[in-house]
Amino acid sequence: MRPLVFAANWKMHIGPPEAREYLRAFFAAGEIPHERAVWFFPPAVSLEAVAQNVAGHRNVVAGAQDIYWEAKGAFTGAISAPLAAQAGGRMTLIGHSERRHVFGETDEQTGKKLAAALAANLQPVLCVGETLAQREAGETMAVVTRQLMAAFAGHSGNRHVNIAYEPVWAIGTGRNATPKDAAEVHRAIRGWLKGMLRTVVPFVILYGGSVNLKNAAELLAEPELDGVLVGGASLDPRGWAQLVRTAVT
Protein backbone atom coordinates (compact mmCIF):
# COMPACT_ATOMS: atom_id res chain seq x y z
CA MET A 1 0.00 0.00 0.00
CA ARG A 2 1.56 3.29 -1.08
CA PRO A 3 1.66 6.23 1.39
CA LEU A 4 -1.48 8.37 1.12
CA VAL A 5 -2.80 11.40 3.00
CA PHE A 6 -6.46 11.90 3.89
CA ALA A 7 -7.12 15.50 4.98
CA ALA A 8 -10.49 16.42 6.51
CA ASN A 9 -11.59 20.05 6.27
CA TRP A 10 -14.59 20.46 8.56
CA LYS A 11 -15.11 24.08 7.52
CA MET A 12 -17.71 25.77 9.81
CA HIS A 13 -19.00 22.53 11.34
CA ILE A 14 -18.42 20.45 14.50
CA GLY A 15 -17.85 22.26 17.79
CA PRO A 16 -15.66 20.94 20.64
CA PRO A 17 -18.15 18.50 22.26
CA GLU A 18 -19.15 17.14 18.83
CA ALA A 19 -15.47 16.84 17.87
CA ARG A 20 -14.74 14.62 20.88
CA GLU A 21 -17.69 12.37 20.03
CA TYR A 22 -16.69 12.31 16.37
CA LEU A 23 -13.14 11.18 17.17
CA ARG A 24 -14.36 8.48 19.55
CA ALA A 25 -16.48 7.07 16.74
CA PHE A 26 -13.70 7.47 14.16
CA PHE A 27 -11.06 5.66 16.21
CA ALA A 28 -13.54 2.97 17.23
CA ALA A 29 -13.48 1.85 13.59
CA GLY A 30 -9.96 0.52 14.10
CA GLU A 31 -6.35 1.46 13.49
CA ILE A 32 -5.38 3.67 10.58
CA PRO A 33 -3.97 1.46 7.80
CA HIS A 34 -0.19 1.36 7.57
CA GLU A 35 1.42 4.27 5.69
CA ARG A 36 -1.78 6.32 5.66
CA ALA A 37 -1.90 9.71 7.37
CA VAL A 38 -5.01 11.56 8.51
CA TRP A 39 -5.02 15.34 8.94
CA PHE A 40 -7.96 17.04 10.63
CA PHE A 41 -8.67 20.74 10.01
CA PRO A 42 -11.49 21.69 12.42
CA PRO A 43 -12.86 25.19 13.02
CA ALA A 44 -10.64 27.27 15.31
CA VAL A 45 -12.86 26.76 18.37
CA SER A 46 -12.43 22.98 18.07
CA LEU A 47 -8.71 22.85 17.29
CA GLU A 48 -7.54 22.21 20.85
CA ALA A 49 -10.19 19.54 21.45
CA VAL A 50 -9.19 17.73 18.25
CA ALA A 51 -5.46 18.04 18.96
CA GLN A 52 -5.90 16.56 22.45
CA ASN A 53 -8.01 13.66 21.18
CA VAL A 54 -5.73 12.65 18.30
CA ALA A 55 -2.59 12.76 20.45
CA GLY A 56 -0.98 9.33 20.65
CA HIS A 57 -2.58 8.06 17.46
CA ARG A 58 -0.04 7.20 14.78
CA ASN A 59 -0.04 9.45 11.70
CA VAL A 60 -3.00 11.55 12.85
CA VAL A 61 -2.58 15.30 13.41
CA ALA A 62 -4.69 18.43 13.82
CA GLY A 63 -4.31 21.71 11.99
CA ALA A 64 -5.86 25.15 11.60
CA GLN A 65 -8.11 26.05 8.68
CA ASP A 66 -6.51 29.47 8.40
CA ILE A 67 -4.01 31.76 10.13
CA TYR A 68 -3.15 35.45 10.05
CA TRP A 69 0.39 36.44 9.12
CA GLU A 70 1.11 38.61 12.17
CA ALA A 71 2.28 36.76 15.28
CA LYS A 72 0.11 38.88 17.63
CA GLY A 73 -1.68 42.20 17.81
CA ALA A 74 -5.02 43.97 17.49
CA PHE A 75 -6.58 41.74 14.82
CA THR A 76 -9.99 40.85 16.19
CA GLY A 77 -11.29 37.50 15.02
CA ALA A 78 -7.98 36.27 13.62
CA ILE A 79 -5.67 33.57 14.96
CA SER A 80 -1.92 33.62 14.48
CA ALA A 81 0.33 30.70 13.66
CA PRO A 82 1.82 30.72 17.20
CA LEU A 83 -1.70 30.64 18.71
CA ALA A 84 -2.67 27.73 16.47
CA ALA A 85 0.47 25.91 17.58
CA GLN A 86 -0.33 26.58 21.25
CA ALA A 87 -3.76 25.00 20.70
CA GLY A 88 -2.03 21.85 19.46
CA GLY A 89 -2.09 22.51 15.73
CA ARG A 90 0.78 21.06 13.74
CA MET A 91 -0.42 22.17 10.31
CA THR A 92 -2.50 24.85 8.62
CA LEU A 93 -4.38 25.32 5.39
CA ILE A 94 -3.21 28.35 3.41
CA GLY A 95 -5.24 30.04 0.67
CA HIS A 96 -8.24 27.72 0.60
CA SER A 97 -10.56 28.67 -2.25
CA GLU A 98 -13.19 29.90 0.20
CA ARG A 99 -10.63 32.23 1.79
CA ARG A 100 -9.77 33.54 -1.68
CA HIS A 101 -13.25 33.79 -3.21
CA VAL A 102 -15.51 34.39 -0.20
CA PHE A 103 -13.21 36.50 1.95
CA GLY A 104 -11.17 38.13 -0.80
CA GLU A 105 -7.76 36.83 0.22
CA THR A 106 -5.08 37.79 -2.30
CA ASP A 107 -2.15 35.85 -3.69
CA GLU A 108 0.19 38.20 -1.81
CA GLN A 109 -1.55 37.43 1.48
CA THR A 110 -1.14 33.69 0.94
CA GLY A 111 2.60 34.32 0.68
CA LYS A 112 2.62 36.13 4.00
CA LYS A 113 0.64 33.34 5.63
CA LEU A 114 2.95 30.67 4.22
CA ALA A 115 5.98 32.48 5.67
CA ALA A 116 4.22 32.90 9.03
CA ALA A 117 3.33 29.19 9.18
CA LEU A 118 6.90 28.13 8.51
CA ALA A 119 8.24 30.60 11.09
CA ALA A 120 5.98 28.99 13.70
CA ASN A 121 6.92 25.44 12.63
CA LEU A 122 3.44 24.74 11.31
CA GLN A 123 3.40 22.57 8.20
CA PRO A 124 1.46 24.45 5.51
CA VAL A 125 -0.98 22.99 3.01
CA LEU A 126 -1.09 25.57 0.23
CA CYS A 127 -4.34 25.44 -1.76
CA VAL A 128 -4.36 26.40 -5.44
CA GLY A 129 -6.92 26.06 -8.19
CA GLU A 130 -8.90 27.69 -10.96
CA THR A 131 -12.52 28.76 -11.43
CA LEU A 132 -14.78 27.26 -14.08
CA ALA A 133 -14.41 30.34 -16.29
CA GLN A 134 -10.63 30.11 -16.05
CA ARG A 135 -10.66 26.41 -16.86
CA GLU A 136 -12.91 26.89 -19.88
CA ALA A 137 -10.57 29.65 -21.09
CA GLY A 138 -7.62 27.24 -20.91
CA GLU A 139 -6.01 29.20 -18.07
CA THR A 140 -5.69 26.45 -15.48
CA MET A 141 -1.90 26.30 -15.29
CA ALA A 142 -1.49 30.06 -15.70
CA VAL A 143 -3.69 30.58 -12.63
CA VAL A 144 -2.08 27.79 -10.60
CA THR A 145 1.43 28.99 -11.48
CA ARG A 146 0.56 32.56 -10.49
CA GLN A 147 -0.74 31.34 -7.14
CA LEU A 148 2.36 29.22 -6.56
CA MET A 149 4.75 32.02 -7.49
CA ALA A 150 3.07 34.49 -5.13
CA ALA A 151 2.98 32.05 -2.23
CA PHE A 152 6.58 30.92 -2.66
CA ALA A 153 8.04 34.39 -3.23
CA GLY A 154 11.17 34.57 -1.09
CA HIS A 155 10.83 30.93 -0.03
CA SER A 156 14.08 29.00 -0.31
CA GLY A 157 12.39 25.65 -0.88
CA ASN A 158 14.29 23.91 1.91
CA ARG A 159 11.21 23.58 4.15
CA HIS A 160 8.38 21.14 3.62
CA VAL A 161 5.24 22.61 2.08
CA ASN A 162 2.27 20.52 1.00
CA ILE A 163 0.08 21.51 -1.95
CA ALA A 164 -3.64 20.92 -2.44
CA TYR A 165 -4.96 21.31 -5.97
CA GLU A 166 -8.64 22.17 -5.60
CA PRO A 167 -10.39 23.28 -8.78
CA VAL A 168 -12.93 25.82 -7.53
CA TRP A 169 -15.58 24.56 -9.93
CA ALA A 170 -15.45 21.10 -8.31
CA ILE A 171 -15.78 22.14 -4.65
CA GLY A 172 -19.14 21.31 -3.14
CA THR A 173 -20.75 21.13 -6.58
CA GLY A 174 -20.83 17.39 -7.07
CA ARG A 175 -18.71 17.89 -10.17
CA ASN A 176 -15.24 16.47 -10.15
CA ALA A 177 -12.09 16.62 -12.23
CA THR A 178 -11.42 13.27 -13.84
CA PRO A 179 -8.46 11.34 -12.44
CA LYS A 180 -6.58 12.12 -15.67
CA ASP A 181 -7.37 15.85 -15.39
CA ALA A 182 -6.20 15.94 -11.77
CA ALA A 183 -3.05 13.95 -12.54
CA GLU A 184 -2.08 16.34 -15.36
CA VAL A 185 -2.27 19.36 -13.06
CA HIS A 186 -0.45 17.56 -10.24
CA ARG A 187 2.31 16.58 -12.65
CA ALA A 188 2.64 20.18 -13.83
CA ILE A 189 2.74 21.48 -10.24
CA ARG A 190 5.45 18.98 -9.35
CA GLY A 191 7.44 20.03 -12.38
CA TRP A 192 7.13 23.71 -11.48
CA LEU A 193 8.25 23.07 -7.90
CA LYS A 194 11.26 21.10 -9.05
CA GLY A 195 12.25 23.64 -11.70
CA MET A 196 11.68 26.87 -9.81
CA LEU A 197 12.71 25.90 -6.29
CA ARG A 198 15.57 23.55 -7.23
CA THR A 199 14.91 21.52 -4.10
CA VAL A 200 15.08 17.87 -3.20
CA VAL A 201 12.42 18.27 -0.49
CA PRO A 202 9.54 15.92 -1.40
CA PHE A 203 6.21 17.70 -1.91
CA VAL A 204 2.92 16.03 -1.02
CA ILE A 205 0.26 17.11 -3.53
CA LEU A 206 -3.36 16.45 -2.60
CA TYR A 207 -6.51 16.69 -4.70
CA GLY A 208 -9.62 18.43 -3.35
CA GLY A 209 -13.01 18.85 -4.98
CA SER A 210 -16.15 16.82 -4.23
CA VAL A 211 -14.15 13.76 -3.16
CA ASN A 212 -16.33 11.03 -1.64
CA LEU A 213 -16.57 7.28 -1.13
CA LYS A 214 -17.75 6.76 -4.70
CA ASN A 215 -14.82 8.41 -6.45
CA ALA A 216 -11.91 8.28 -3.97
CA ALA A 217 -10.46 4.95 -5.12
CA GLU A 218 -10.51 5.95 -8.80
CA LEU A 219 -8.83 9.28 -8.07
CA LEU A 220 -6.19 7.78 -5.80
CA ALA A 221 -5.34 5.11 -8.34
CA GLU A 222 -3.50 7.92 -10.16
CA PRO A 223 0.07 7.84 -8.74
CA GLU A 224 0.43 11.61 -9.18
CA LEU A 225 -2.13 12.09 -6.38
CA ASP A 226 -0.57 11.75 -2.94
CA GLY A 227 -3.91 11.99 -1.17
CA VAL A 228 -7.13 13.96 -0.92
CA LEU A 229 -8.48 17.05 0.83
CA VAL A 230 -12.11 16.38 1.68
CA GLY A 231 -14.89 18.64 2.93
CA GLY A 232 -18.46 17.38 3.21
CA ALA A 233 -17.60 13.68 3.05
CA SER A 234 -15.38 14.06 6.12
CA LEU A 235 -18.14 15.27 8.45
CA ASP A 236 -19.50 11.82 9.27
CA PRO A 237 -16.97 9.90 11.40
CA ARG A 238 -17.95 6.44 10.20
CA GLY A 239 -18.07 7.48 6.57
CA TRP A 240 -14.72 9.21 6.94
CA ALA A 241 -13.23 6.12 8.60
CA GLN A 242 -14.42 4.08 5.62
CA LEU A 243 -12.99 6.59 3.12
CA VAL A 244 -9.59 6.56 4.89
CA ARG A 245 -9.58 2.79 4.45
CA THR A 246 -10.41 3.00 0.74
CA ALA A 247 -8.77 0.22 -1.24
CA VAL A 248 -6.59 1.64 -4.00
CA THR A 249 -5.30 -0.57 -6.81
C-alpha positions in Angstrom: 0.0 0.0 0.0 1.6 3.3 -1.1 1.7 6.2 1.4 -1.5 8.4 1.1 -2.8 11.4 3.0 -6.5 11.9 3.9 -7.1 15.5 5.0 -10.5 16.4 6.5 -11.6 20.1 6.3 -14.6 20.5 8.6 -15.1 24.1 7.5 -17.7 25.8 9.8 -19.0 22.5 11.3 -18.4 20.4 14.5 -17.8 22.3 17.8 -15.7 20.9 20.6 -18.1 18.5 22.3 -19.1 17.1 18.8 -15.5 16.8 17.9 -14.7 14.6 20.9 -17.7 12.4 20.0 -16.7 12.3 16.4 -13.1 11.2 17.2 -14.4 8.5 19.5 -16.5 7.1 16.7 -13.7 7.5 14.2 -11.1 5.7 16.2 -13.5 3.0 17.2 -13.5 1.8 13.6 -10.0 0.5 14.1 -6.3 1.5 13.5 -5.4 3.7 10.6 -4.0 1.5 7.8 -0.2 1.4 7.6 1.4 4.3 5.7 -1.8 6.3 5.7 -1.9 9.7 7.4 -5.0 11.6 8.5 -5.0 15.3 8.9 -8.0 17.0 10.6 -8.7 20.7 10.0 -11.5 21.7 12.4 -12.9 25.2 13.0 -10.6 27.3 15.3 -12.9 26.8 18.4 -12.4 23.0 18.1 -8.7 22.8 17.3 -7.5 22.2 20.9 -10.2 19.5 21.4 -9.2 17.7 18.3 -5.5 18.0 19.0 -5.9 16.6 22.4 -8.0 13.7 21.2 -5.7 12.6 18.3 -2.6 12.8 20.4 -1.0 9.3 20.7 -2.6 8.1 17.5 0.0 7.2 14.8 0.0 9.5 11.7 -3.0 11.6 12.9 -2.6 15.3 13.4 -4.7 18.4 13.8 -4.3 21.7 12.0 -5.9 25.1 11.6 -8.1 26.1 8.7 -6.5 29.5 8.4 -4.0 31.8 10.1 -3.1 35.4 10.0 0.4 36.4 9.1 1.1 38.6 12.2 2.3 36.8 15.3 0.1 38.9 17.6 -1.7 42.2 17.8 -5.0 44.0 17.5 -6.6 41.7 14.8 -10.0 40.8 16.2 -11.3 37.5 15.0 -8.0 36.3 13.6 -5.7 33.6 15.0 -1.9 33.6 14.5 0.3 30.7 13.7 1.8 30.7 17.2 -1.7 30.6 18.7 -2.7 27.7 16.5 0.5 25.9 17.6 -0.3 26.6 21.3 -3.8 25.0 20.7 -2.0 21.8 19.5 -2.1 22.5 15.7 0.8 21.1 13.7 -0.4 22.2 10.3 -2.5 24.8 8.6 -4.4 25.3 5.4 -3.2 28.3 3.4 -5.2 30.0 0.7 -8.2 27.7 0.6 -10.6 28.7 -2.3 -13.2 29.9 0.2 -10.6 32.2 1.8 -9.8 33.5 -1.7 -13.2 33.8 -3.2 -15.5 34.4 -0.2 -13.2 36.5 2.0 -11.2 38.1 -0.8 -7.8 36.8 0.2 -5.1 37.8 -2.3 -2.1 35.9 -3.7 0.2 38.2 -1.8 -1.5 37.4 1.5 -1.1 33.7 0.9 2.6 34.3 0.7 2.6 36.1 4.0 0.6 33.3 5.6 3.0 30.7 4.2 6.0 32.5 5.7 4.2 32.9 9.0 3.3 29.2 9.2 6.9 28.1 8.5 8.2 30.6 11.1 6.0 29.0 13.7 6.9 25.4 12.6 3.4 24.7 11.3 3.4 22.6 8.2 1.5 24.4 5.5 -1.0 23.0 3.0 -1.1 25.6 0.2 -4.3 25.4 -1.8 -4.4 26.4 -5.4 -6.9 26.1 -8.2 -8.9 27.7 -11.0 -12.5 28.8 -11.4 -14.8 27.3 -14.1 -14.4 30.3 -16.3 -10.6 30.1 -16.0 -10.7 26.4 -16.9 -12.9 26.9 -19.9 -10.6 29.7 -21.1 -7.6 27.2 -20.9 -6.0 29.2 -18.1 -5.7 26.4 -15.5 -1.9 26.3 -15.3 -1.5 30.1 -15.7 -3.7 30.6 -12.6 -2.1 27.8 -10.6 1.4 29.0 -11.5 0.6 32.6 -10.5 -0.7 31.3 -7.1 2.4 29.2 -6.6 4.8 32.0 -7.5 3.1 34.5 -5.1 3.0 32.0 -2.2 6.6 30.9 -2.7 8.0 34.4 -3.2 11.2 34.6 -1.1 10.8 30.9 0.0 14.1 29.0 -0.3 12.4 25.7 -0.9 14.3 23.9 1.9 11.2 23.6 4.1 8.4 21.1 3.6 5.2 22.6 2.1 2.3 20.5 1.0 0.1 21.5 -2.0 -3.6 20.9 -2.4 -5.0 21.3 -6.0 -8.6 22.2 -5.6 -10.4 23.3 -8.8 -12.9 25.8 -7.5 -15.6 24.6 -9.9 -15.4 21.1 -8.3 -15.8 22.1 -4.6 -19.1 21.3 -3.1 -20.7 21.1 -6.6 -20.8 17.4 -7.1 -18.7 17.9 -10.2 -15.2 16.5 -10.2 -12.1 16.6 -12.2 -11.4 13.3 -13.8 -8.5 11.3 -12.4 -6.6 12.1 -15.7 -7.4 15.9 -15.4 -6.2 15.9 -11.8 -3.1 14.0 -12.5 -2.1 16.3 -15.4 -2.3 19.4 -13.1 -0.5 17.6 -10.2 2.3 16.6 -12.7 2.6 20.2 -13.8 2.7 21.5 -10.2 5.4 19.0 -9.3 7.4 20.0 -12.4 7.1 23.7 -11.5 8.3 23.1 -7.9 11.3 21.1 -9.1 12.3 23.6 -11.7 11.7 26.9 -9.8 12.7 25.9 -6.3 15.6 23.6 -7.2 14.9 21.5 -4.1 15.1 17.9 -3.2 12.4 18.3 -0.5 9.5 15.9 -1.4 6.2 17.7 -1.9 2.9 16.0 -1.0 0.3 17.1 -3.5 -3.4 16.4 -2.6 -6.5 16.7 -4.7 -9.6 18.4 -3.3 -13.0 18.9 -5.0 -16.1 16.8 -4.2 -14.2 13.8 -3.2 -16.3 11.0 -1.6 -16.6 7.3 -1.1 -17.8 6.8 -4.7 -14.8 8.4 -6.5 -11.9 8.3 -4.0 -10.5 4.9 -5.1 -10.5 5.9 -8.8 -8.8 9.3 -8.1 -6.2 7.8 -5.8 -5.3 5.1 -8.3 -3.5 7.9 -10.2 0.1 7.8 -8.7 0.4 11.6 -9.2 -2.1 12.1 -6.4 -0.6 11.8 -2.9 -3.9 12.0 -1.2 -7.1 14.0 -0.9 -8.5 17.1 0.8 -12.1 16.4 1.7 -14.9 18.6 2.9 -18.5 17.4 3.2 -17.6 13.7 3.0 -15.4 14.1 6.1 -18.1 15.3 8.4 -19.5 11.8 9.3 -17.0 9.9 11.4 -18.0 6.4 10.2 -18.1 7.5 6.6 -14.7 9.2 6.9 -13.2 6.1 8.6 -14.4 4.1 5.6 -13.0 6.6 3.1 -9.6 6.6 4.9 -9.6 2.8 4.4 -10.4 3.0 0.7 -8.8 0.2 -1.2 -6.6 1.6 -4.0 -5.3 -0.6 -6.8 
